[in-house]
Amino acid sequence: MYATERHDAIAAALHSAGRVSVADLAEHFDVTTETVRRDLDALESAGLLRRVHGGAVPVGRSSLVELTVAEREGQHNSAKSAIARAAMRLVPPTFTGSIALDAGTTCAAVATELARWEPATAGATITVITNSVPIAATLQHSEHVELHLLGGRVRGVTSAAVGTATVEQIGALRPDIAFVGTNGLSAGFGLSTPDEYEAAVKGAYVLAARRSVVLADAAKHGVEALMRFARLDEIDTLVTDQEPPADLAGALAEADVEVVVA
């Protein structure tokens, strides 16, 4: 395969997956990692991608880039739906406890599943706590859900309550499960998001819950946003749509994180 053909294939893989790794590309094309790195350097010089540790991400994905909820709603929908369905294995019909739901479109997909959830015992309910206005709207009429909407300043980007008051409310709770979204998930940096206020809320969920479950599609693998809100060893479970790359998989195993692939 000529270099130009490899470049086209790498660009297509990046567009499809949201991230490519040097090791995976070297194995796929049966070339050395040095060859792949030269390919990525050339593509970066052409403005077609941005190099990150171990691979590359699309141009524009910097540590500060944060899309609005509306912009994210059309991205990776099948992956988010699959992740949500897999996450619901943790909420069987016999579940009678409490769930904290972070903001974001993947957590919103879980909310859609919860709206259809039915308890094993007629009349039984579960408690759902969220700082997300759209998620609260999804669940507000569910007879089996006792809904608690946290207060705070609502960010327009995420339609989520954030700030000191929100974090304090979460700190006073002990939900059985917290489903938390993330913008980045990497072996070295852990879980991250671009905004410090969102990071504080996500970190509070992780610390408060008896079981913290991170929901992340494969486009988040290897990504590092500006603000870390949790180390890998602070979470219990990762639900994702693809097996993590080798370096991330190893770090998750070392941190004793259960990985569920939808």
ZADRENSE-121840 format. One line per 3 residues: number of its first residue (from 1); their letters; for each residue x, y, z of C-alpha. Coordinates in steps of 0.02 Angstrom, whole numbers, plus 50000, padded with zeros to 5 digits. Layout:
BEGIN
NUM = A = X:Y:Z; ...
// end
This chain:
BEGIN
1 = MYA = 50000:50000:50000; 50065:50172:49953; 50083:50307:50086
4 = TER = 49944:50411:50008; 49826:50262:50018; 49872:50237:50201
7 = HDA = 49840:50420:50234; 49666:50408:50159; 49629:50252:50261
10 = IAA = 49692:50333:50421; 49584:50487:50390; 49432:50376:50361
13 = ALH = 49465:50276:50520; 49485:50437:50619; 49321:50505:50552
16 = SAG = 49233:50342:50597; 49307:50306:50769; 49353:50479:50831
19 = RVS = 49530:50422:50877; 49666:50311:50806; 49814:50232:50894
22 = VAD = 49989:50205:50827; 49994:50024:50884; 49827:49978:50805
25 = LAE = 49870:50063:50640; 50040:49978:50631; 49957:49808:50656
28 = HFD = 49818:49845:50532; 49934:49904:50392; 50074:49782:50438
31 = VTT = 50202:49922:50449; 50315:49984:50587; 50258:50106:50719
34 = ETV = 50390:50228:50653; 50304:50224:50482; 50136:50260:50563
37 = RRD = 50208:50405:50662; 50277:50481:50501; 50105:50459:50422
40 = LDA = 50023:50548:50569; 50152:50687:50565; 50116:50714:50381
43 = LES = 49929:50717:50409; 49949:50838:50554; 50055:50953:50446
46 = AGL = 49915:50949:50318; 49792:51002:50453; 49694:50840:50445
49 = LRR = 49719:50780:50624; 49801:50821:50790; 49933:50710:50868
52 = VHG = 49906:50652:51047; 50001:50528:51154; 49993:50359:51069
55 = GAV = 49892:50413:50918; 49788:50553:50846; 49618:50639:50862
58 = PVG = 49520:50750:50742; 49570:50931:50718; 49479:51043:50841
61 = RSS = 49479:50917:50982; 49582:51015:51105; 49576:51007:51294
64 = LVE = 49455:51154:51295; 49336:51104:51155; 49161:51073:51221
67 = LTV = 49011:51046:51107; 48836:51092:51162; 48707:50959:51203
70 = AER = 48618:50997:51039; 48779:50974:50940; 48817:50809:51027
73 = EGQ = 48644:50735:51007; 48679:50678:50830; 48850:50602:50866
76 = HNS = 48881:50417:50897; 48696:50386:50931; 48703:50198:50902
79 = AKS = 48852:50183:51021; 48764:50286:51155; 48606:50182:51141
82 = AIA = 48706:50021:51155; 48800:50088:51306; 48636:50140:51388
85 = RAA = 48561:49967:51363; 48717:49885:51435; 48714:50005:51583
88 = MRL = 48536:49954:51621; 48598:49779:51664; 48647:49860:51828
91 = VPP = 48466:49911:51857; 48366:49749:51848; 48178:49748:51879
94 = TFT = 48213:49700:52061; 48317:49857:52090; 48243:49968:52226
97 = GSI = 48384:50089:52263; 48443:50260:52207; 48529:50318:52048
100 = ALD = 48624:50478:52013; 48626:50531:51831; 48756:50653:51768
103 = AGT = 48721:50772:51624; 48764:50732:51443; 48692:50639:51295
106 = TCA = 48751:50465:51347; 48673:50486:51519; 48519:50552:51429
109 = AVA = 48512:50387:51335; 48511:50298:51504; 48368:50412:51558
112 = TEL = 48269:50358:51405; 48294:50177:51457; 48245:50217:51636
115 = ARW = 48085:50298:51574; 48038:50129:51498; 48098:50027:51647
118 = EPA = 47968:49930:51745; 47993:49862:51922; 47965:49680:51964
121 = TAG = 47843:49730:52100; 47692:49833:52053; 47699:50006:52126
124 = ATI = 47883:49998:52170; 47990:50151:52132; 48171:50199:52114
127 = TVI = 48248:50366:52160; 48338:50460:52021; 48444:50613:52060
130 = TNS = 48509:50723:51920; 48580:50895:51886; 48524:50888:51704
133 = VPI = 48370:50986:51652; 48339:50880:51493; 48356:50718:51591
136 = AAT = 48233:50781:51721; 48112:50823:51581; 48129:50645:51513
139 = LQH = 48090:50566:51681; 47966:50690:51756; 47811:50589:51711
142 = SEH = 47880:50414:51749; 47769:50337:51882; 47904:50220:51944
145 = VEL = 48034:50358:51965; 48047:50473:52115; 48140:50616:52034
148 = HLL = 48256:50739:52121; 48325:50885:52019; 48478:50966:52095
151 = GGR = 48489:51155:52101; 48626:51271:52045; 48676:51383:51901
154 = VRG = 48622:51304:51737; 48756:51306:51602; 48686:51336:51429
157 = VTS = 48816:51223:51348; 48761:51068:51443; 48591:51119:51515
160 = AAV = 48657:51059:51682; 48658:51134:51856; 48835:51167:51917
163 = GTA = 48923:51266:52053; 48958:51257:52238; 48776:51228:52286
166 = TVE = 48762:51081:52165; 48922:51000:52228; 48867:51022:52409
169 = QIG = 48700:50938:52374; 48787:50789:52294; 48908:50778:52440
172 = ALR = 48762:50755:52559; 48699:50604:52461; 48750:50421:52448
175 = PDI = 48667:50352:52289; 48684:50167:52256; 48742:50197:52077
178 = AFV = 48806:50353:51989; 48809:50352:51799; 48938:50481:51746
181 = GTN = 48985:50542:51573; 49157:50600:51522; 49241:50695:51380
184 = GLS = 49405:50603:51399; 49467:50436:51464; 49653:50401:51461
187 = AGF = 49778:50285:51543; 49887:50422:51611; 49765:50561:51652
190 = GLS = 49606:50469:51698; 49435:50548:51672; 49423:50727:51612
193 = TPD = 49310:50864:51546; 49346:51040:51480; 49252:51142:51610
196 = EYE = 49302:51159:51793; 49122:51173:51855; 49068:51017:51762
199 = AAV = 49223:50929:51827; 49177:50972:52006; 49003:50899:51986
202 = KGA = 49065:50741:51901; 49198:50717:52033; 49068:50739:52170
205 = YVL = 48959:50603:52091; 49107:50483:52085; 49150:50513:52268
208 = AAR = 48971:50507:52330; 48909:50347:52249; 48925:50172:52317
211 = RSV = 48960:50118:52139; 49024:50242:52009; 48993:50192:51829
214 = VLA = 49073:50290:51687; 48988:50291:51518; 49107:50325:51372
217 = DAA = 49099:50282:51188; 49259:50236:51096; 49284:50414:51034
220 = KHG = 49330:50461:51214; 49466:50328:51229; 49637:50406:51245
223 = VEA = 49569:50583:51250; 49628:50707:51382; 49522:50862:51416
226 = LMR = 49584:51004:51524; 49510:50961:51694; 49531:50789:51775
229 = FAR = 49385:50743:51887; 49434:50566:51936; 49577:50442:51928
232 = LDE = 49544:50272:51854; 49560:50190:52026; 49418:50300:52090
235 = IDT = 49287:50222:51976; 49210:50049:51984; 49144:50013:51810
238 = LVT = 49168:50074:51632; 49030:50043:51505; 49089:50072:51327
241 = DQE = 49049:50016:51150; 49221:49950:51099; 49366:49865:51185
244 = PPA = 49486:50000:51247; 49658:50011:51164; 49797:49910:51244
247 = DLA = 49872:50048:51352; 49704:50102:51421; 49646:49922:51445
250 = GAL = 49802:49886:51546; 49779:50040:51655; 49597:49997:51686
253 = AEA = 49644:49819:51735; 49780:49884:51852; 49652:50001:51932
256 = DVE = 49532:49855:51954; 49397:49937:51847; 49264:49821:51779
259 = VVV = 49246:49849:51590; 49079:49812:51509; 49078:49816:51318
262 = A = 48905:49844:51247
// end
